[in-house]
Amino acid sequence: MASETATQKIKLPAPRYDGKVSVEKAMHLRRSIRSYKLEPLSLNNISQLLWAAQGKTSPRGYRTAPSAGALYPLEVYFFAFDVTGLDEGVYQYFPNEHAIAMTRKGNVREDLCKSSLNQSPVRHAPAVFVISAVFERTIIKYGQRGERYVQIEAGHAAQNICLQAVSEGMGTVVVGAFLDHEINALLNSIPEARPLYIIPAGVPAE
Ligand SMILES: Cc1cc2nc3c(=O)[nH]c(=O)nc-3n(C[C@H](O)[C@H](O)[C@H](O)COP(=O)(O)O)c2cc1C
């Protein structure tokens, strides 16, 4: 599903631009969290994590994470398994409108687990984020070096999600071990996109 053709966009609640946890504290507290309470996430939680990953922060189109040549190759998706106010399914984030659109309806937890080598955080998290990238957007300008830039950018976006999660009372773990083609099929993503990182998120169990 191409960004331009995704339908029925759902506007997200506005993100907050201030919080009670300093950047230093969030960095100090961040740990890979692999067990979550059986508690739903709110739409505000989802809004904040998506904004942290790729939110628009300037009328000129700049975003929360830096991007080589401001070409923005990243596409952020998430699997909603237990999010208050959202049907179960897969959603794509649209930074310009701070909106999401469903790309697949229903619960595909079992398939997602298998495609993520049965890792337990993927099995139990109320939401699982995926950072994908359209490499060509960057390679067209920077050639093969663009490959490196895109992967670096995924790291920026992922760290933003992880630190924002801490400040929202959530926990995350970044997952690099998964089967790209299977994840792409589950996302029903734009065909040129390749998944780079999976990030389960939830309220920490401990
Ligand atoms: C590129 C990358 C890939 C990772 N892949 C996985 C993974 O597939 N599964 C997992 O449980 N943790 C994964 N991790 C998380 C690391 O295991 C974790 O960051 C490390 O143990 C340090 O712990 P901390 O994050 O709590 O500081 C990955 C981390 C990175 C940076």
PDBQT file of the ligand as one rigid body, heavy atoms in Angstrom, charges set to zero:
ROOT
HETATM    1  C1  LIG A 301      21.278  -4.028  16.455  1.00  0.00    +0.000 C 
HETATM    2  C2  LIG A 301      20.685  -4.695  17.676  1.00  0.00    +0.000 A 
HETATM    3  C3  LIG A 301      19.949  -5.853  17.527  1.00  0.00    +0.000 A 
HETATM    4  C4  LIG A 301      19.354  -6.442  18.648  1.00  0.00    +0.000 A 
HETATM    5  N1  LIG A 301      18.566  -7.556  18.450  1.00  0.00    +0.000 NA
HETATM    6  C5  LIG A 301      17.949  -8.104  19.528  1.00  0.00    +0.000 A 
HETATM    7  C6  LIG A 301      17.084  -9.221  19.344  1.00  0.00    +0.000 A 
HETATM    8  O1  LIG A 301      16.862  -9.709  18.236  1.00  0.00    +0.000 OA
HETATM    9  N2  LIG A 301      16.457  -9.724  20.447  1.00  0.00    +0.000 N 
HETATM   10  C7  LIG A 301      16.655  -9.194  21.697  1.00  0.00    +0.000 A 
HETATM   11  O2  LIG A 301      16.042  -9.704  22.667  1.00  0.00    +0.000 OA
HETATM   12  N3  LIG A 301      17.471  -8.137  21.900  1.00  0.00    +0.000 NA
HETATM   13  C8  LIG A 301      18.125  -7.576  20.852  1.00  0.00    +0.000 A 
HETATM   14  N4  LIG A 301      18.917  -6.473  21.024  1.00  0.00    +0.000 N 
HETATM   15  C9  LIG A 301      19.046  -5.880  22.386  1.00  0.00    +0.000 C 
HETATM   16  C10 LIG A 301      20.371  -6.225  23.070  1.00  0.00    +0.000 C 
HETATM   17  O3  LIG A 301      20.379  -7.575  23.445  1.00  0.00    +0.000 OA
HETATM   18  C11 LIG A 301      20.532  -5.308  24.298  1.00  0.00    +0.000 C 
HETATM   19  O4  LIG A 301      20.555  -3.961  23.870  1.00  0.00    +0.000 OA
HETATM   20  C12 LIG A 301      21.798  -5.624  25.070  1.00  0.00    +0.000 C 
HETATM   21  O5  LIG A 301      21.684  -6.856  25.731  1.00  0.00    +0.000 OA
HETATM   22  C13 LIG A 301      22.138  -4.539  26.104  1.00  0.00    +0.000 C 
HETATM   23  O6  LIG A 301      21.091  -4.401  27.064  1.00  0.00    +0.000 OA
HETATM   24  P1  LIG A 301      20.298  -3.032  27.281  1.00  0.00    +0.000 P 
HETATM   25  O7  LIG A 301      19.588  -2.695  25.983  1.00  0.00    +0.000 OA
HETATM   26  O8  LIG A 301      19.350  -3.307  28.399  1.00  0.00    +0.000 OA
HETATM   27  O9  LIG A 301      21.283  -1.964  27.640  1.00  0.00    +0.000 OA
HETATM   28  C14 LIG A 301      19.539  -5.876  19.942  1.00  0.00    +0.000 A 
HETATM   29  C15 LIG A 301      20.294  -4.704  20.068  1.00  0.00    +0.000 A 
HETATM   30  C16 LIG A 301      20.837  -4.120  18.965  1.00  0.00    +0.000 A 
HETATM   31  C17 LIG A 301      21.616  -2.822  19.134  1.00  0.00    +0.000 C 
ENDROOT
TORSDOF 0
